Amino acid sequence: MEQLSGLDGGFLAMETRSVFGHVGSVCIVDAGGARSPLTLEHFTRTIEARLPLVPLFRRRLVTVPLGLDHPYWIEDPDFDIEFHVRGLAVPSPGDDAQLSDQVARLHARPLDRSRPLWEIYLITGLRGGRAAIYSKIHHAAIDGVSGGDILTAMLDLSPDGRELPPVHAFEGERPPDPAWLLLRGLQTLDVRVRAQTDTARALVGLLETHAAVENVRYPGFGALISFDVADGGAAGRVETATQLIVNATSLGGVTSTMESRHRWEGERVPEGLLRLSVGLEPREALWADLEQALARA
């Protein structure tokens, strides 16, 4: 069992119903000259033989109750290769536009968090005997380097292939007790709250000296800061700019958010009022992003 880092936890926290955290790739292969037909069964067995090279392919998430801490990776005791390796065909002879439509449809679906966070598809029926391999994997499970390593593990440089390590029986891990996860989350909660408060206090001092900011309000504790910018238009631009920034958390799975209160409460609040909910990002990185957003005020 291994706990996700703050960066990887941030990739999970950023997801919404319309924003997903997975990345995808498409490889076009010449299946016409293959020594044996490139069927889904053959493709599945090929991927299965390479699972020892990519251990993360058999890891799934276990979440902490109430979201009090980052999730954990465990070796999935119910791992099913056929859930992750799938096949489909475009009407033959398929062209690039048809392939693009299929890939767009597949990429628009979120990954199932109750299973290892990856899927790979064999797409057949393309013109000229070609086939496509579309894969998607969650950004929480990889970075740019390991993404390249996965592709290297899955593909060979020649049709002869290579010698692979033996595939041993796989049993997985028993999921941890939710009560234990909850207790561990509570034990570290105080550390995270103090970190948020320290960051908020530091940001208050910086906001008070910024040319675009007026009337900074902060009670001296907690994570909520409110302040004014010139008008509602400026508040909207700052709010939009912060929504375009993805901050990676360093602790606890909490990201900072900014919202214009005038948009929700109308004349009840000043037109240029903004409220910042401080997360657990490194304060230097958070302030750099806020400065970038406030430049639009």
C-alpha positions in Angstrom: 0.0 0.0 0.0 1.3 3.4 -0.9 -0.2 6.9 -0.3 -0.5 9.3 -3.2 1.7 12.3 -3.2 0.2 15.8 -3.0 0.8 16.3 -6.7 -1.1 13.2 -7.7 -3.8 13.9 -5.2 -4.3 17.3 -6.9 -4.9 15.5 -10.3 -7.8 13.7 -8.7 -9.1 16.7 -6.9 -9.3 18.8 -10.1 -11.8 16.4 -11.7 -15.4 17.5 -12.3 -18.3 16.2 -14.4 -16.8 17.8 -17.4 -13.1 18.0 -16.6 -11.1 14.7 -16.4 -7.6 14.0 -15.2 -6.7 11.2 -17.7 -4.3 11.5 -20.6 -4.5 9.6 -23.9 -2.4 8.5 -26.8 -3.0 6.9 -30.2 -0.6 4.5 -32.0 -1.2 3.5 -35.6 0.1 0.0 -36.4 0.5 -1.9 -39.7 -1.4 -5.1 -38.9 -1.4 -6.4 -42.5 2.2 -7.7 -42.3 1.8 -9.4 -38.9 2.9 -13.0 -38.6 -0.4 -13.8 -36.8 -3.7 -12.0 -37.0 -4.0 -9.0 -34.6 -7.1 -10.1 -32.7 -8.4 -8.8 -29.4 -7.5 -12.1 -27.8 -3.9 -12.0 -29.0 -3.6 -8.3 -28.0 -5.0 -9.0 -24.5 -2.5 -11.8 -23.9 0.3 -9.5 -25.1 -0.6 -6.8 -22.6 -1.1 -9.4 -19.9 2.4 -10.7 -20.5 3.9 -7.3 -19.9 2.0 -6.5 -16.6 5.2 -7.2 -14.5 6.9 -4.4 -16.4 4.2 -1.9 -15.4 3.2 -2.6 -11.8 0.8 0.5 -11.6 -1.5 -1.3 -14.1 -2.7 -3.5 -11.2 -3.1 -0.8 -8.6 -6.4 0.8 -7.7 -7.4 3.6 -5.3 -8.6 3.4 -1.8 -10.1 6.7 -0.5 -10.0 8.0 3.0 -13.4 8.6 4.6 -14.7 12.2 4.5 -11.8 13.0 2.2 -9.5 13.8 5.2 -6.3 12.7 3.5 -4.9 11.6 0.1 -6.1 8.2 -1.2 -3.9 5.2 -1.2 -2.8 2.8 -4.0 -3.3 -0.9 -3.3 -2.7 -4.0 -5.5 -6.2 -4.7 -6.8 -7.3 -8.1 -5.5 -10.1 -8.2 -8.1 -7.9 -7.2 -11.1 -9.5 -8.3 -14.4 -7.4 -7.7 -17.5 -10.4 -8.0 -19.8 -12.0 -5.0 -18.2 -9.1 -2.8 -19.2 -8.2 -4.2 -22.6 -11.1 -3.8 -25.1 -11.7 -3.9 -28.8 -13.9 -2.2 -31.3 -14.0 -1.7 -35.1 -14.8 1.2 -37.4 -16.7 0.4 -40.6 -14.1 -0.9 -43.1 -12.3 0.7 -44.8 -12.1 3.2 -42.0 -10.5 6.6 -42.5 -8.7 9.0 -40.0 -11.9 11.0 -39.5 -13.8 7.9 -38.3 -10.9 7.0 -36.0 -10.8 10.5 -34.6 -14.5 10.3 -33.8 -14.1 7.0 -32.0 -11.1 8.2 -30.0 -12.9 11.4 -29.0 -15.9 9.4 -27.8 -13.7 7.1 -25.7 -11.6 9.9 -24.3 -14.8 11.8 -23.2 -15.6 9.1 -20.7 -14.1 9.2 -17.2 -12.1 6.3 -15.8 -13.7 4.0 -13.2 -12.1 4.9 -9.8 -13.0 1.5 -8.3 -10.6 -0.1 -10.7 -7.0 0.5 -11.8 -7.0 3.9 -13.7 -6.3 2.8 -17.2 -7.9 1.4 -20.4 -6.5 0.4 -23.7 -8.4 -0.2 -26.9 -7.6 -2.1 -30.1 -9.4 -0.4 -33.0 -9.5 -2.4 -36.2 -11.1 -1.8 -39.6 -8.8 1.0 -40.8 -7.9 1.4 -44.5 -4.9 -0.5 -45.7 -4.9 -3.2 -43.1 -4.0 -0.8 -40.3 -5.1 -0.8 -36.7 -5.0 1.7 -33.9 -4.1 1.3 -30.3 -5.7 4.0 -28.1 -4.7 4.1 -24.4 -5.8 6.3 -21.6 -4.4 6.5 -18.0 -5.0 8.9 -15.2 -2.5 11.6 -14.6 -2.5 10.7 -10.9 -0.8 7.4 -11.8 1.9 8.7 -14.1 4.1 11.6 -15.0 5.8 12.5 -18.2 8.7 10.2 -17.6 6.7 7.1 -16.5 4.3 7.7 -19.3 7.1 7.2 -21.7 8.3 4.1 -19.8 4.9 2.6 -20.1 4.9 3.0 -23.9 8.4 1.4 -24.0 7.1 -1.5 -21.9 4.1 -2.1 -24.1 5.8 -1.8 -27.5 8.8 -3.6 -29.1 11.3 -2.2 -31.6 11.1 -5.2 -33.9 8.5 -7.9 -34.8 10.7 -10.5 -33.0 9.8 -9.0 -29.7 11.9 -9.6 -26.6 12.3 -12.0 -23.7 9.9 -11.1 -20.9 9.9 -11.9 -17.2 7.6 -14.7 -16.1 4.0 -13.7 -15.1 3.5 -15.1 -11.6 0.2 -15.7 -9.9 -1.3 -12.4 -8.7 -3.4 -12.1 -5.5 -3.5 -8.4 -4.7 -3.9 -6.8 -1.3 -6.7 -6.7 1.1 -8.2 -3.2 1.3 -7.4 -1.4 4.6 -10.0 -0.9 7.2 -11.9 2.4 6.6 -11.8 3.1 10.4 -8.0 2.9 10.3 -7.9 5.3 7.3 -10.2 7.7 9.1 -8.1 7.6 12.3 -4.9 8.3 10.3 -6.6 11.2 8.5 -7.7 12.7 11.8 -4.2 12.4 13.2 -2.8 14.5 10.4 -5.7 16.9 10.2 -4.2 19.4 12.7 -1.0 19.6 10.6 -2.9 20.4 7.5 -5.1 23.0 9.2 -2.1 24.8 10.6 -0.4 24.7 7.2 -3.4 26.4 5.6 -3.6 29.0 8.4 0.2 29.8 8.0 -0.2 30.2 4.2 -3.3 32.4 4.6 -1.5 34.7 7.0 1.4 35.0 4.6 -0.9 35.8 1.7 -2.8 38.5 3.6 0.5 40.4 4.0 1.2 40.1 0.2 -2.4 41.0 -0.8 -2.4 44.1 1.4 0.6 45.5 -0.6 -0.8 44.6 -4.1 -1.8 47.5 -6.3 -5.0 45.9 -7.6 -6.3 44.8 -4.1 -8.2 46.8 -1.5 -9.9 46.0 1.8 -8.3 42.7 2.7 -10.4 40.9 5.3 -9.1 38.0 7.4 -10.0 37.0 11.0 -6.5 35.9 11.9 -7.2 32.2 11.6 -8.6 29.7 9.2 -8.3 29.5 5.4 -10.8 32.1 4.1 -9.6 35.5 2.9 -11.8 38.1 1.2 -10.8 41.3 -0.6 -11.9 43.8 -3.2 -10.7 44.6 -6.7 -11.9 47.6 -8.8 -15.3 46.3 -9.9 -17.4 43.3 -10.9 -15.6 43.0 -14.3 -12.2 42.9 -12.6 -13.5 40.3 -10.1 -14.8 38.1 -12.9 -11.5 38.2 -14.8 -9.6 37.3 -11.7 -12.0 34.5 -10.9 -11.8 33.1 -14.5 -8.0 33.3 -14.4 -7.7 31.3 -11.2 -10.1 28.6 -12.6 -7.6 28.1 -15.5 -4.7 27.4 -13.0 -4.3 23.9 -11.7 -2.5 24.0 -8.4 -0.8 20.8 -7.1 -1.4 20.2 -3.4 1.4 19.4 -1.1 -0.7 18.0 1.7 -4.2 16.8 2.4 -5.8 16.9 -1.0 -7.1 20.5 -0.7 -6.7 22.9 -3.5 -7.3 26.7 -3.4 -10.3 28.2 -5.0 -11.4 31.8 -5.8 -14.9 33.0 -6.4 -16.6 36.3 -7.0 -19.2 36.7 -4.3 -21.1 39.4 -6.3 -22.0 36.9 -8.9 -23.9 34.9 -6.3 -25.2 37.5 -3.9 -25.7 40.6 -6.1 -26.1 43.9 -4.4 -25.7 42.3 -0.9 -21.9 42.5 -1.3 -19.5 45.0 -2.9 -19.3 44.5 -6.7 -15.6 43.7 -6.7 -15.5 41.3 -3.8 -13.5 38.1 -4.1 -13.2 35.3 -1.7 -10.1 33.1 -1.6 -10.2 29.7 0.1 -6.6 28.8 0.8 -5.5 25.2 0.1 -2.4 23.4 0.8 -0.2 24.3 -2.1 3.3 25.6 -1.5 2.7 29.3 -0.7 5.3 30.5 -3.2 3.6 28.7 -6.1 0.1 29.8 -4.9 1.2 33.4 -4.7 2.8 33.3 -8.2 -0.5 32.0 -9.6 -2.5 34.7 -7.7 -0.2 37.4 -9.0 -0.8 36.1 -12.5 -4.6 36.2 -12.0 -4.6 39.6 -10.3 -2.7 41.1 -13.3 -6.1 40.8 -15.2 -7.9 42.9 -12.6 
